[in-house]
């Protein structure tokens, strides 16, 4: 979850709707935090400080092909200057990037697998699966 003050960054995925920036750990990533920093940069152009990353929660997920993955959720604050440079870096996957607060976010079509987590975090500052 990429935060800037009382707002969070969500990307509008062409198939899923709005979702948090993120992705998979590649074999050459030295840690999950470095993978997160790489994915956030690849998707939004925002460089995050891995020392500011806070682990929130995790959950096991079964993929459509039957494989299993562990999803790790992190929170990181960015600065106003970083918020200004944030943009869709992968237009083949995403159509829009929004920074929204707890009120505005409720009207967005958030991907069903992340909707309750994002809304609970914005309302209570807690991730609830």
C-alpha positions as CSV (number, residue, x, y, z in Angstrom):
1,X,0.0,0.0,0.0
2,X,1.7,3.2,-1.2
3,X,0.6,6.1,1.0
4,X,1.1,9.9,0.9
5,X,-0.5,11.5,3.9
6,X,-4.2,10.5,4.1
7,X,-4.2,9.2,0.5
8,X,-3.3,5.9,-1.1
9,X,-2.2,5.1,-4.6
10,X,-4.3,2.7,-6.7
11,X,-3.8,1.7,-10.3
12,X,-6.7,0.9,-12.6
13,X,-5.8,-2.6,-14.0
14,X,-7.5,-3.2,-17.4
15,X,-9.0,-6.5,-16.2
16,X,-9.2,-6.3,-12.4
17,X,-10.2,-2.7,-11.6
18,X,-8.3,-0.6,-9.1
19,X,-5.5,-2.4,-7.2
20,X,-2.4,-1.7,-5.1
21,X,0.9,-1.4,-6.9
22,X,2.9,-4.6,-6.5
23,X,3.9,-7.9,-8.0
24,X,6.1,-10.9,-7.7
25,X,9.5,-11.5,-6.3
26,X,11.9,-12.3,-9.1
27,X,14.7,-14.8,-8.8
28,X,17.3,-12.0,-8.8
29,X,15.5,-10.0,-6.1
30,X,17.6,-10.1,-2.9
31,X,14.5,-9.6,-0.6
32,X,10.7,-9.1,-0.7
33,X,11.3,-5.4,0.2
34,X,13.6,-4.9,-2.8
35,X,11.1,-6.7,-5.0
36,X,8.4,-4.3,-3.8
37,X,10.6,-1.3,-4.5
38,X,11.2,-2.6,-8.0
39,X,7.6,-3.3,-8.7
40,X,6.4,0.1,-7.3
41,X,8.9,1.8,-9.5
42,X,8.1,-0.2,-12.6
43,X,4.3,0.5,-12.2
44,X,4.3,4.1,-10.8
45,X,7.7,5.6,-11.3
46,X,7.9,6.3,-7.5
47,X,11.1,5.3,-5.8
48,X,10.5,4.1,-2.3
49,X,12.9,3.8,0.6
50,X,13.0,0.1,1.6
51,X,13.9,1.2,5.1
52,X,10.5,2.8,5.4
53,X,8.6,-0.4,4.3
54,X,6.4,-1.9,7.0
55,X,5.2,-5.5,6.8
56,X,1.4,-5.7,7.3
57,X,0.1,-9.1,6.7
58,X,0.2,-12.1,4.4
59,X,-2.1,-14.8,3.0
60,X,-1.9,-17.9,0.9
61,X,-3.6,-17.8,-2.5
62,X,-4.4,-20.5,-5.0
63,X,-3.9,-19.3,-8.6
64,X,-6.2,-20.3,-11.5
65,X,-3.6,-22.8,-12.7
66,X,-3.7,-24.6,-9.3
67,X,-0.3,-23.3,-8.1
68,X,0.0,-21.6,-4.7
69,X,1.6,-18.4,-3.8
70,X,2.1,-16.4,-0.6
71,X,0.9,-12.8,-0.9
72,X,2.8,-10.3,1.3
73,X,1.3,-6.9,2.0
74,X,3.4,-3.9,2.9
75,X,2.8,-0.3,3.6
76,X,5.2,2.5,2.7
77,X,4.9,6.3,2.9
78,X,6.1,8.5,0.1
79,X,6.7,12.2,0.0
80,X,4.7,14.9,-1.9
81,X,7.4,15.2,-4.6
82,X,7.1,11.5,-5.2
83,X,3.4,11.7,-5.4
84,X,3.7,14.3,-8.1
85,X,5.9,12.1,-10.3
86,X,3.6,9.0,-9.9
87,X,2.1,8.0,-13.2
88,X,1.1,4.8,-15.1
89,X,4.4,3.3,-16.3
90,X,2.8,0.1,-17.8
91,X,0.0,1.3,-20.1
92,X,-0.4,-2.2,-21.4
93,X,-1.7,-3.2,-18.0
94,X,-3.1,-0.1,-16.4
95,X,-5.3,2.7,-17.6
96,X,-5.2,5.2,-14.7
97,X,-3.5,6.0,-11.4
98,X,-5.4,7.6,-8.5
99,X,-4.4,9.0,-5.1
100,X,-7.6,9.0,-3.0
101,X,-8.7,9.3,0.6
102,X,-11.0,7.2,2.6
103,X,-14.1,9.0,1.3
104,X,-13.2,9.0,-2.4
105,X,-11.9,5.4,-2.5
106,X,-15.3,4.0,-1.6
107,X,-16.6,4.9,-5.0
108,X,-13.9,3.1,-6.9
109,X,-14.2,-0.3,-8.4
110,X,-11.5,-1.9,-6.4
111,X,-10.3,-5.5,-7.3
112,X,-12.4,-7.8,-5.2
113,X,-9.4,-9.6,-3.7
114,X,-8.1,-6.3,-2.3
115,X,-11.2,-4.2,-1.7
116,X,-11.9,-5.1,1.9
117,X,-8.2,-4.8,2.9
118,X,-7.9,-1.3,1.3
119,X,-11.2,0.0,2.7
120,X,-10.5,-1.4,6.2
121,X,-7.0,0.1,6.2
122,X,-8.3,3.5,5.1
123,X,-11.1,3.4,7.7
124,X,-9.2,1.9,10.7
125,X,-5.5,2.1,9.7
126,X,-5.6,-1.8,9.9
127,X,-5.4,-4.5,7.3
128,X,-8.1,-7.0,7.9
129,X,-8.3,-10.0,5.5
